[in-house]
Amino acid sequence: MEQLAQRVEDLEMKLAFQESTIDALDQQVIKLNDLLAEQQHQLRVLISKLQSVEPSNMATQAEETPPPHY
C-alpha cells in the first residue's frame, strides 16, 4: 500500500510540473502571437508606404539604350 501511495505522489508531482510547463508554454505562445500580429501590421504599413512612393525618374533596365560599344 505504501508503494501505491508513493506512485500516486510521484504522478501528482509530475502532473503539477506538466501543468506548470504548459502554462509557461501557453504564455510564450501568446507573446509570440502578439509579436507576429505587430510585425504583420508593420509590414502592411511598410507596403502601403512603398506603394505610395512616386516612381523614380530613372529609366528601367528595359528602357535604357545600350552603350555605344554594343
C-alpha positions in Angstrom: 0.0 0.0 0.0 2.9 2.3 0.8 4.3 1.8 -2.7 1.0 2.7 -4.2 0.9 5.9 -2.2 4.4 6.8 -3.4 3.4 6.1 -7.0 0.4 8.4 -6.7 2.5 11.1 -5.1 5.1 10.8 -7.9 2.3 11.1 -10.5 0.8 14.1 -8.8 4.3 15.8 -8.8 4.7 15.0 -12.5 1.2 16.4 -13.2 2.0 19.6 -11.4 5.2 20.0 -13.3 3.5 19.4 -16.6 0.8 21.9 -15.8 3.4 24.5 -14.9 5.3 23.8 -18.2 2.0 24.0 -20.2 1.2 27.3 -18.6 4.7 28.7 -19.4 4.5 27.5 -23.0 1.0 29.0 -23.3 2.3 32.4 -22.2 5.1 32.1 -24.7 2.7 31.3 -27.5 0.6 34.3 -26.5 3.7 36.6 -26.6 4.7 35.2 -30.0 1.2 35.7 -31.4 1.2 39.3 -30.2 4.6 39.9 -31.8 3.5 38.3 -35.0 0.4 40.5 -35.2 2.5 43.6 -34.6 5.0 42.6 -37.3 2.2 41.9 -39.7 0.8 45.4 -39.0 4.2 47.0 -39.5 4.7 45.1 -42.8 1.3 46.3 -44.0 2.2 49.9 -43.2 5.6 49.5 -44.9 3.9 48.0 -48.0 1.4 50.9 -48.1 4.2 53.4 -47.8 6.2 51.8 -50.5 3.2 51.7 -52.8 2.5 55.4 -52.3 6.1 56.4 -53.2 6.2 58.1 -56.6 8.2 56.1 -59.2 11.7 57.1 -59.9 12.7 59.4 -62.8 15.4 57.0 -63.8 14.7 54.6 -66.7 14.2 51.0 -66.1 16.8 48.5 -67.4 14.4 47.6 -70.3 14.1 51.3 -71.2 17.8 52.0 -71.2 19.6 52.3 -74.5 22.6 50.1 -74.8 26.0 51.7 -74.5 27.6 52.8 -77.9 30.1 49.9 -78.0 27.3 47.3 -78.5 
